């Protein structure tokens, strides 16, 4: 289970719904598949390199971004 770390201070209902939606995203492929099912479909907007092994993948979500830490 992937935890949602909420730096945006979402409303309880929105946070719970989003946490439930992403809980099973154990791979980036799963996250991208889910993002493509949203209306409108979304994809990776940016990849930020943290070091040679770690990257942050940004997917737009409403007026915010979901950031998936990958290594």
PyMOL Python script that loads the backbone (N, CA, C, O; Angstrom):
from pymol import cmd

cmd.read_pdbstr("""\
ATOM      1  N   UNK A   1       0.833  -1.177   0.000  1.00  0.00           N
ATOM      2  CA  UNK A   1       0.000   0.000   0.000  1.00  0.00           C
ATOM      3  C   UNK A   1       0.881   1.244   0.000  1.00  0.00           C
ATOM      4  O   UNK A   1       1.795   1.375   0.814  1.00  0.00           O
ATOM      5  N   UNK A   2       0.592   2.150  -0.923  1.00  0.00           N
ATOM      6  CA  UNK A   2       1.350   3.384  -1.048  1.00  0.00           C
ATOM      7  C   UNK A   2       0.644   4.475  -0.233  1.00  0.00           C
ATOM      8  O   UNK A   2      -0.535   4.744  -0.461  1.00  0.00           O
ATOM      9  N   UNK A   3       1.350   5.104   0.711  1.00  0.00           N
ATOM     10  CA  UNK A   3       0.704   6.156   1.507  1.00  0.00           C
ATOM     11  C   UNK A   3       0.644   7.475   0.744  1.00  0.00           C
ATOM     12  O   UNK A   3       1.508   7.765  -0.083  1.00  0.00           O
ATOM     13  N   UNK A   4      -0.361   8.252   1.025  1.00  0.00           N
ATOM     14  CA  UNK A   4      -0.473   9.610   0.486  1.00  0.00           C
ATOM     15  C   UNK A   4       0.086  10.556   1.538  1.00  0.00           C
ATOM     16  O   UNK A   4      -0.415  10.612   2.661  1.00  0.00           O
ATOM     17  N   UNK A   5       1.113  11.290   1.176  1.00  0.00           N
ATOM     18  CA  UNK A   5       1.652  12.327   2.058  1.00  0.00           C
ATOM     19  C   UNK A   5       1.053  13.634   1.572  1.00  0.00           C
ATOM     20  O   UNK A   5       1.346  14.086   0.465  1.00  0.00           O
ATOM     21  N   UNK A   6       0.228  14.230   2.386  1.00  0.00           N
ATOM     22  CA  UNK A   6      -0.594  15.378   1.994  1.00  0.00           C
ATOM     23  C   UNK A   6       0.037  16.680   2.449  1.00  0.00           C
ATOM     24  O   UNK A   6      -0.209  17.132   3.567  1.00  0.00           O
ATOM     25  N   UNK A   7       0.856  17.293   1.588  1.00  0.00           N
ATOM     26  CA  UNK A   7       1.445  18.590   1.890  1.00  0.00           C
ATOM     27  C   UNK A   7       0.501  19.733   1.520  1.00  0.00           C
ATOM     28  O   UNK A   7       0.747  20.882   1.889  1.00  0.00           O
ATOM     29  N   UNK A   8      -0.576  19.427   0.794  1.00  0.00           N
ATOM     30  CA  UNK A   8      -1.506  20.459   0.311  1.00  0.00           C
ATOM     31  C   UNK A   8      -2.646  20.730   1.285  1.00  0.00           C
ATOM     32  O   UNK A   8      -3.448  21.639   1.069  1.00  0.00           O
ATOM     33  N   UNK A   9      -2.720  19.948   2.350  1.00  0.00           N
ATOM     34  CA  UNK A   9      -3.800  20.090   3.337  1.00  0.00           C
ATOM     35  C   UNK A   9      -5.177  19.993   2.678  1.00  0.00           C
ATOM     36  O   UNK A   9      -6.021  20.878   2.817  1.00  0.00           O
ATOM     37  N   UNK A  10      -5.372  18.893   1.961  1.00  0.00           N
ATOM     38  CA  UNK A  10      -6.641  18.644   1.282  1.00  0.00           C
ATOM     39  C   UNK A  10      -7.769  18.480   2.286  1.00  0.00           C
ATOM     40  O   UNK A  10      -7.541  18.116   3.439  1.00  0.00           O
ATOM     41  N   UNK A  11      -8.983  18.751   1.839  1.00  0.00           N
ATOM     42  CA  UNK A  11     -10.152  18.482   2.675  1.00  0.00           C
ATOM     43  C   UNK A  11     -10.208  16.975   2.938  1.00  0.00           C
ATOM     44  O   UNK A  11      -9.767  16.179   2.108  1.00  0.00           O
ATOM     45  N   UNK A  12     -10.746  16.591   4.084  1.00  0.00           N
ATOM     46  CA  UNK A  12     -10.754  15.178   4.476  1.00  0.00           C
ATOM     47  C   UNK A  12     -11.309  14.262   3.399  1.00  0.00           C
ATOM     48  O   UNK A  12     -10.708  13.229   3.102  1.00  0.00           O
ATOM     49  N   UNK A  13     -12.444  14.618   2.807  1.00  0.00           N
ATOM     50  CA  UNK A  13     -13.060  13.767   1.794  1.00  0.00           C
ATOM     51  C   UNK A  13     -12.195  13.612   0.560  1.00  0.00           C
ATOM     52  O   UNK A  13     -12.056  12.512   0.025  1.00  0.00           O
ATOM     53  N   UNK A  14     -11.607  14.724   0.104  1.00  0.00           N
ATOM     54  CA  UNK A  14     -10.734  14.674  -1.076  1.00  0.00           C
ATOM     55  C   UNK A  14      -9.479  13.865  -0.784  1.00  0.00           C
ATOM     56  O   UNK A  14      -9.041  13.069  -1.615  1.00  0.00           O
ATOM     57  N   UNK A  15      -8.900  14.068   0.399  1.00  0.00           N
ATOM     58  CA  UNK A  15      -7.700  13.323   0.779  1.00  0.00           C
ATOM     59  C   UNK A  15      -7.987  11.829   0.855  1.00  0.00           C
ATOM     60  O   UNK A  15      -7.200  11.024   0.357  1.00  0.00           O
ATOM     61  N   UNK A  16      -9.101  11.450   1.470  1.00  0.00           N
ATOM     62  CA  UNK A  16      -9.449  10.036   1.595  1.00  0.00           C
ATOM     63  C   UNK A  16      -9.694   9.398   0.234  1.00  0.00           C
ATOM     64  O   UNK A  16      -9.268   8.268  -0.008  1.00  0.00           O
ATOM     65  N   UNK A  17     -10.384  10.118  -0.665  1.00  0.00           N
ATOM     66  CA  UNK A  17     -10.657   9.582  -1.998  1.00  0.00           C
ATOM     67  C   UNK A  17      -9.368   9.413  -2.792  1.00  0.00           C
ATOM     68  O   UNK A  17      -9.180   8.400  -3.467  1.00  0.00           O
ATOM     69  N   UNK A  18      -8.485  10.396  -2.714  1.00  0.00           N
ATOM     70  CA  UNK A  18      -7.222  10.312  -3.433  1.00  0.00           C
ATOM     71  C   UNK A  18      -6.330   9.224  -2.850  1.00  0.00           C
ATOM     72  O   UNK A  18      -5.695   8.476  -3.593  1.00  0.00           O
ATOM     73  N   UNK A  19      -6.279   9.133  -1.533  1.00  0.00           N
ATOM     74  CA  UNK A  19      -5.487   8.084  -0.884  1.00  0.00           C
ATOM     75  C   UNK A  19      -5.969   6.703  -1.307  1.00  0.00           C
ATOM     76  O   UNK A  19      -5.158   5.811  -1.554  1.00  0.00           O
ATOM     77  N   UNK A  20      -7.261   6.525  -1.392  1.00  0.00           N
ATOM     78  CA  UNK A  20      -7.826   5.250  -1.826  1.00  0.00           C
ATOM     79  C   UNK A  20      -7.486   4.969  -3.283  1.00  0.00           C
ATOM     80  O   UNK A  20      -7.182   3.832  -3.644  1.00  0.00           O
ATOM     81  N   UNK A  21      -7.536   6.005  -4.124  1.00  0.00           N
ATOM     82  CA  UNK A  21      -7.279   5.831  -5.556  1.00  0.00           C
ATOM     83  C   UNK A  21      -5.836   5.438  -5.834  1.00  0.00           C
ATOM     84  O   UNK A  21      -5.584   4.657  -6.752  1.00  0.00           O
ATOM     85  N   UNK A  22      -4.889   5.953  -5.071  1.00  0.00           N
ATOM     86  CA  UNK A  22      -3.476   5.683  -5.355  1.00  0.00           C
ATOM     87  C   UNK A  22      -2.875   4.558  -4.501  1.00  0.00           C
ATOM     88  O   UNK A  22      -1.717   4.193  -4.698  1.00  0.00           O
ATOM     89  N   UNK A  23      -3.622   4.024  -3.586  1.00  0.00           N
ATOM     90  CA  UNK A  23      -3.093   3.048  -2.625  1.00  0.00           C
ATOM     91  C   UNK A  23      -2.413   1.856  -3.291  1.00  0.00           C
ATOM     92  O   UNK A  23      -1.452   1.310  -2.750  1.00  0.00           O
ATOM     93  N   UNK A  24      -2.900   1.450  -4.451  1.00  0.00           N
ATOM     94  CA  UNK A  24      -2.346   0.265  -5.120  1.00  0.00           C
ATOM     95  C   UNK A  24      -1.308   0.601  -6.181  1.00  0.00           C
ATOM     96  O   UNK A  24      -0.899  -0.286  -6.930  1.00  0.00           O
ATOM     97  N   UNK A  25      -0.873   1.838  -6.270  1.00  0.00           N
ATOM     98  CA  UNK A  25       0.107   2.232  -7.279  1.00  0.00           C
ATOM     99  C   UNK A  25       1.512   1.855  -6.815  1.00  0.00           C
ATOM    100  O   UNK A  25       2.265   2.696  -6.326  1.00  0.00           O
ATOM    101  N   UNK A  26       1.845   0.589  -6.975  1.00  0.00           N
ATOM    102  CA  UNK A  26       3.175   0.132  -6.570  1.00  0.00           C
ATOM    103  C   UNK A  26       4.186   0.225  -7.706  1.00  0.00           C
ATOM    104  O   UNK A  26       5.379  -0.003  -7.504  1.00  0.00           O
ATOM    105  N   UNK A  27       3.703   0.564  -8.911  1.00  0.00           N
ATOM    106  CA  UNK A  27       4.598   0.798 -10.045  1.00  0.00           C
ATOM    107  C   UNK A  27       4.177   2.088 -10.740  1.00  0.00           C
ATOM    108  O   UNK A  27       3.031   2.523 -10.628  1.00  0.00           O
ATOM    109  N   UNK A  28       5.107   2.684 -11.448  1.00  0.00           N
ATOM    110  CA  UNK A  28       4.795   3.873 -12.216  1.00  0.00           C
ATOM    111  C   UNK A  28       3.802   3.544 -13.328  1.00  0.00           C
ATOM    112  O   UNK A  28       2.975   4.381 -13.689  1.00  0.00           O
ATOM    113  N   UNK A  29       3.878   2.351 -13.862  1.00  0.00           N
ATOM    114  CA  UNK A  29       2.925   1.920 -14.889  1.00  0.00           C
ATOM    115  C   UNK A  29       1.489   1.983 -14.360  1.00  0.00           C
ATOM    116  O   UNK A  29       0.594   2.444 -15.068  1.00  0.00           O
ATOM    117  N   UNK A  30       1.265   1.537 -13.149  1.00  0.00           N
ATOM    118  CA  UNK A  30      -0.072   1.587 -12.548  1.00  0.00           C
ATOM    119  C   UNK A  30      -0.533   3.035 -12.368  1.00  0.00           C
ATOM    120  O   UNK A  30      -1.695   3.356 -12.619  1.00  0.00           O
ATOM    121  N   UNK A  31       0.370   3.897 -11.937  1.00  0.00           N
ATOM    122  CA  UNK A  31       0.020   5.307 -11.743  1.00  0.00           C
ATOM    123  C   UNK A  31      -0.350   5.953 -13.070  1.00  0.00           C
ATOM    124  O   UNK A  31      -1.320   6.708 -13.139  1.00  0.00           O
ATOM    125  N   UNK A  32       0.404   5.669 -14.122  1.00  0.00           N
ATOM    126  CA  UNK A  32       0.121   6.253 -15.435  1.00  0.00           C
ATOM    127  C   UNK A  32      -1.173   5.721 -16.020  1.00  0.00           C
ATOM    128  O   UNK A  32      -1.930   6.469 -16.639  1.00  0.00           O
ATOM    129  N   UNK A  33      -1.430   4.445 -15.830  1.00  0.00           N
ATOM    130  CA  UNK A  33      -2.683   3.879 -16.322  1.00  0.00           C
ATOM    131  C   UNK A  33      -3.867   4.578 -15.643  1.00  0.00           C
ATOM    132  O   UNK A  33      -4.831   4.957 -16.307  1.00  0.00           O
ATOM    133  N   UNK A  34      -3.791   4.743 -14.342  1.00  0.00           N
ATOM    134  CA  UNK A  34      -4.841   5.436 -13.595  1.00  0.00           C
ATOM    135  C   UNK A  34      -4.989   6.875 -14.083  1.00  0.00           C
ATOM    136  O   UNK A  34      -6.108   7.345 -14.290  1.00  0.00           O
ATOM    137  N   UNK A  35      -3.869   7.581 -14.269  1.00  0.00           N
ATOM    138  CA  UNK A  35      -3.912   8.978 -14.701  1.00  0.00           C
ATOM    139  C   UNK A  35      -4.581   9.118 -16.070  1.00  0.00           C
ATOM    140  O   UNK A  35      -5.254  10.114 -16.335  1.00  0.00           O
ATOM    141  N   UNK A  36      -4.399   8.132 -16.929  1.00  0.00           N
ATOM    142  CA  UNK A  36      -5.019   8.171 -18.257  1.00  0.00           C
ATOM    143  C   UNK A  36      -6.522   7.925 -18.191  1.00  0.00           C
ATOM    144  O   UNK A  36      -7.233   8.233 -19.147  1.00  0.00           O
ATOM    145  N   UNK A  37      -7.021   7.377 -17.088  1.00  0.00           N
ATOM    146  CA  UNK A  37      -8.465   7.141 -16.962  1.00  0.00           C
ATOM    147  C   UNK A  37      -9.212   8.357 -16.425  1.00  0.00           C
ATOM    148  O   UNK A  37     -10.443   8.382 -16.431  1.00  0.00           O
ATOM    149  N   UNK A  38      -8.472   9.372 -15.959  1.00  0.00           N
ATOM    150  CA  UNK A  38      -9.110  10.580 -15.423  1.00  0.00           C
ATOM    151  C   UNK A  38      -9.693  11.415 -16.562  1.00  0.00           C
ATOM    152  O   UNK A  38      -9.309  11.256 -17.720  1.00  0.00           O
ATOM    153  N   UNK A  39     -10.615  12.296 -16.223  1.00  0.00           N
ATOM    154  CA  UNK A  39     -11.191  13.185 -17.228  1.00  0.00           C
ATOM    155  C   UNK A  39     -10.810  14.621 -16.905  1.00  0.00           C
ATOM    156  O   UNK A  39     -11.270  15.144 -15.890  1.00  0.00           O
ATOM    157  N   UNK A  40     -10.009  15.272 -17.700  1.00  0.00           N
ATOM    158  CA  UNK A  40      -9.345  14.770 -18.898  1.00  0.00           C
ATOM    159  C   UNK A  40      -8.167  13.871 -18.522  1.00  0.00           C
ATOM    160  O   UNK A  40      -7.639  13.953 -17.413  1.00  0.00           O
ATOM    161  N   UNK A  41      -7.760  13.007 -19.467  1.00  0.00           N
ATOM    162  CA  UNK A  41      -6.627  12.110 -19.187  1.00  0.00           C
ATOM    163  C   UNK A  41      -5.370  12.923 -18.865  1.00  0.00           C
ATOM    164  O   UNK A  41      -5.152  14.010 -19.399  1.00  0.00           O
ATOM    165  N   UNK A  42      -4.566  12.366 -17.987  1.00  0.00           N
ATOM    166  CA  UNK A  42      -3.326  13.040 -17.603  1.00  0.00           C
ATOM    167  C   UNK A  42      -2.151  12.093 -17.801  1.00  0.00           C
ATOM    168  O   UNK A  42      -2.319  10.877 -17.892  1.00  0.00           O
ATOM    169  N   UNK A  43      -0.984  12.664 -17.865  1.00  0.00           N
ATOM    170  CA  UNK A  43       0.247  11.890 -18.000  1.00  0.00           C
ATOM    171  C   UNK A  43       1.357  12.599 -17.252  1.00  0.00           C
ATOM    172  O   UNK A  43       1.110  13.536 -16.493  1.00  0.00           O
ATOM    173  N   UNK A  44       2.560  12.153 -17.467  1.00  0.00           N
ATOM    174  CA  UNK A  44       3.714  12.746 -16.804  1.00  0.00           C
ATOM    175  C   UNK A  44       3.956  14.131 -17.388  1.00  0.00           C
ATOM    176  O   UNK A  44       4.085  14.288 -18.602  1.00  0.00           O
ATOM    177  N   UNK A  45       4.016  15.126 -16.525  1.00  0.00           N
ATOM    178  CA  UNK A  45       4.320  16.479 -16.986  1.00  0.00           C
ATOM    179  C   UNK A  45       5.809  16.766 -16.886  1.00  0.00           C
ATOM    180  O   UNK A  45       6.366  17.498 -17.704  1.00  0.00           O
ATOM    181  N   UNK A  46       6.447  16.184 -15.878  1.00  0.00           N
ATOM    182  CA  UNK A  46       7.858  16.469 -15.686  1.00  0.00           C
ATOM    183  C   UNK A  46       8.491  15.362 -14.853  1.00  0.00           C
ATOM    184  O   UNK A  46       7.833  14.709 -14.043  1.00  0.00           O
ATOM    185  N   UNK A  47       9.793  15.172 -15.077  1.00  0.00           N
ATOM    186  CA  UNK A  47      10.581  14.258 -14.255  1.00  0.00           C
ATOM    187  C   UNK A  47      11.743  15.066 -13.700  1.00  0.00           C
ATOM    188  O   UNK A  47      12.534  15.636 -14.451  1.00  0.00           O
ATOM    189  N   UNK A  48      11.836  15.109 -12.376  1.00  0.00           N
ATOM    190  CA  UNK A  48      12.904  15.857 -11.712  1.00  0.00           C
ATOM    191  C   UNK A  48      13.939  14.873 -11.186  1.00  0.00           C
ATOM    192  O   UNK A  48      13.622  13.992 -10.387  1.00  0.00           O
ATOM    193  N   UNK A  49      15.160  15.027 -11.634  1.00  0.00           N
ATOM    194  CA  UNK A  49      16.237  14.146 -11.204  1.00  0.00           C
ATOM    195  C   UNK A  49      16.747  14.607  -9.840  1.00  0.00           C
ATOM    196  O   UNK A  49      17.164  15.753  -9.677  1.00  0.00           O
ATOM    197  N   UNK A  50      16.709  13.711  -8.878  1.00  0.00           N
ATOM    198  CA  UNK A  50      17.214  14.027  -7.540  1.00  0.00           C
ATOM    199  C   UNK A  50      18.689  13.631  -7.417  1.00  0.00           C
ATOM    200  O   UNK A  50      19.495  14.382  -6.867  1.00  0.00           O
ATOM    201  N   UNK A  51      19.025  12.473  -7.921  1.00  0.00           N
ATOM    202  CA  UNK A  51      20.401  12.010  -7.996  1.00  0.00           C
ATOM    203  C   UNK A  51      20.437  10.943  -9.081  1.00  0.00           C
ATOM    204  O   UNK A  51      19.463  10.793  -9.818  1.00  0.00           O
ATOM    205  N   UNK A  52      21.517  10.211  -9.199  1.00  0.00           N
ATOM    206  CA  UNK A  52      21.628   9.242 -10.287  1.00  0.00           C
ATOM    207  C   UNK A  52      20.645   8.076 -10.174  1.00  0.00           C
ATOM    208  O   UNK A  52      20.442   7.357 -11.153  1.00  0.00           O
ATOM    209  N   UNK A  53      20.038   7.872  -9.021  1.00  0.00           N
ATOM    210  CA  UNK A  53      19.128   6.746  -8.825  1.00  0.00           C
ATOM    211  C   UNK A  53      17.679   7.151  -8.549  1.00  0.00           C
ATOM    212  O   UNK A  53      16.770   6.337  -8.711  1.00  0.00           O
ATOM    213  N   UNK A  54      17.461   8.375  -8.142  1.00  0.00           N
ATOM    214  CA  UNK A  54      16.136   8.787  -7.680  1.00  0.00           C
ATOM    215  C   UNK A  54      15.587   9.904  -8.561  1.00  0.00           C
ATOM    216  O   UNK A  54      16.280  10.868  -8.883  1.00  0.00           O
ATOM    217  N   UNK A  55      14.306   9.743  -8.946  1.00  0.00           N
ATOM    218  CA  UNK A  55      13.618  10.744  -9.759  1.00  0.00           C
ATOM    219  C   UNK A  55      12.237  10.982  -9.173  1.00  0.00           C
ATOM    220  O   UNK A  55      11.612  10.059  -8.651  1.00  0.00           O
ATOM    221  N   UNK A  56      11.765  12.212  -9.257  1.00  0.00           N
ATOM    222  CA  UNK A  56      10.388  12.546  -8.889  1.00  0.00           C
ATOM    223  C   UNK A  56       9.600  12.706 -10.180  1.00  0.00           C
ATOM    224  O   UNK A  56       9.989  13.474 -11.061  1.00  0.00           O
ATOM    225  N   UNK A  57       8.495  11.982 -10.292  1.00  0.00           N
ATOM    226  CA  UNK A  57       7.642  12.022 -11.474  1.00  0.00           C
ATOM    227  C   UNK A  57       6.401  12.827 -11.108  1.00  0.00           C
ATOM    228  O   UNK A  57       5.682  12.471 -10.174  1.00  0.00           O
ATOM    229  N   UNK A  58       6.145  13.913 -11.844  1.00  0.00           N
ATOM    230  CA  UNK A  58       5.024  14.813 -11.554  1.00  0.00           C
ATOM    231  C   UNK A  58       3.875  14.559 -12.520  1.00  0.00           C
ATOM    232  O   UNK A  58       4.040  14.599 -13.739  1.00  0.00           O
ATOM    233  N   UNK A  59       2.708  14.296 -11.943  1.00  0.00           N
ATOM    234  CA  UNK A  59       1.484  14.093 -12.713  1.00  0.00           C
ATOM    235  C   UNK A  59       0.483  15.143 -12.248  1.00  0.00           C
ATOM    236  O   UNK A  59       0.162  15.204 -11.061  1.00  0.00           O
ATOM    237  N   UNK A  60      -0.021  15.981 -13.176  1.00  0.00           N
ATOM    238  CA  UNK A  60      -0.998  16.998 -12.778  1.00  0.00           C
ATOM    239  C   UNK A  60      -2.267  16.359 -12.224  1.00  0.00           C
ATOM    240  O   UNK A  60      -2.725  15.329 -12.718  1.00  0.00           O
ATOM    241  N   UNK A  61      -2.825  16.984 -11.197  1.00  0.00           N
ATOM    242  CA  UNK A  61      -4.067  16.504 -10.591  1.00  0.00           C
ATOM    243  C   UNK A  61      -4.844  17.720 -10.123  1.00  0.00           C
ATOM    244  O   UNK A  61      -4.560  18.277  -9.062  1.00  0.00           O
ATOM    245  N   UNK A  62      -5.822  18.130 -10.911  1.00  0.00           N
ATOM    246  CA  UNK A  62      -6.546  19.364 -10.598  1.00  0.00           C
ATOM    247  C   UNK A  62      -5.604  20.538 -10.674  1.00  0.00           C
ATOM    248  O   UNK A  62      -4.892  20.685 -11.666  1.00  0.00           O
ATOM    249  N   UNK A  63      -5.575  21.376  -9.663  1.00  0.00           N
ATOM    250  CA  UNK A  63      -4.673  22.510  -9.631  1.00  0.00           C
ATOM    251  C   UNK A  63      -3.365  22.175  -8.906  1.00  0.00           C
ATOM    252  O   UNK A  63      -2.554  23.056  -8.622  1.00  0.00           O
ATOM    253  N   UNK A  64      -3.180  20.890  -8.615  1.00  0.00           N
ATOM    254  CA  UNK A  64      -1.991  20.445  -7.886  1.00  0.00           C
ATOM    255  C   UNK A  64      -1.268  19.370  -8.687  1.00  0.00           C
ATOM    256  O   UNK A  64      -1.636  19.069  -9.822  1.00  0.00           O
ATOM    257  N   UNK A  65      -0.241  18.800  -8.083  1.00  0.00           N
ATOM    258  CA  UNK A  65       0.506  17.715  -8.703  1.00  0.00           C
ATOM    259  C   UNK A  65       0.622  16.551  -7.746  1.00  0.00           C
ATOM    260  O   UNK A  65       0.759  16.731  -6.536  1.00  0.00           O
ATOM    261  N   UNK A  66       0.565  15.361  -8.301  1.00  0.00           N
ATOM    262  CA  UNK A  66       0.946  14.172  -7.547  1.00  0.00           C
ATOM    263  C   UNK A  66       2.413  13.936  -7.881  1.00  0.00           C
ATOM    264  O   UNK A  66       2.801  13.993  -9.048  1.00  0.00           O
ATOM    265  N   UNK A  67       3.219  13.674  -6.877  1.00  0.00           N
ATOM    266  CA  UNK A  67       4.638  13.455  -7.087  1.00  0.00           C
ATOM    267  C   UNK A  67       4.949  12.037  -6.639  1.00  0.00           C
ATOM    268  O   UNK A  67       4.784  11.675  -5.474  1.00  0.00           O
ATOM    269  N   UNK A  68       5.406  11.244  -7.610  1.00  0.00           N
ATOM    270  CA  UNK A  68       5.789   9.869  -7.321  1.00  0.00           C
ATOM    271  C   UNK A  68       7.304   9.819  -7.243  1.00  0.00           C
ATOM    272  O   UNK A  68       7.989  10.153  -8.209  1.00  0.00           O
ATOM    273  N   UNK A  69       7.828   9.404  -6.101  1.00  0.00           N
ATOM    274  CA  UNK A  69       9.250   9.262  -5.875  1.00  0.00           C
ATOM    275  C   UNK A  69       9.666   7.900  -6.410  1.00  0.00           C
ATOM    276  O   UNK A  69       9.192   6.877  -5.915  1.00  0.00           O
ATOM    277  N   UNK A  70      10.542   7.865  -7.409  1.00  0.00           N
ATOM    278  CA  UNK A  70      10.953   6.597  -8.002  1.00  0.00           C
ATOM    279  C   UNK A  70      12.443   6.402  -7.847  1.00  0.00           C
ATOM    280  O   UNK A  70      13.213   7.362  -7.805  1.00  0.00           O
ATOM    281  N   UNK A  71      12.832   5.156  -7.764  1.00  0.00           N
ATOM    282  CA  UNK A  71      14.267   4.851  -7.730  1.00  0.00           C
ATOM    283  C   UNK A  71      14.504   3.532  -8.419  1.00  0.00           C
ATOM    284  O   UNK A  71      15.645   3.078  -8.507  1.00  0.00           O
TER     285      UNK A  71
END
""", "prot")
cmd.dss("prot")
cmd.show_as("cartoon", "prot")
cmd.util.cbc("prot")
cmd.orient("prot")
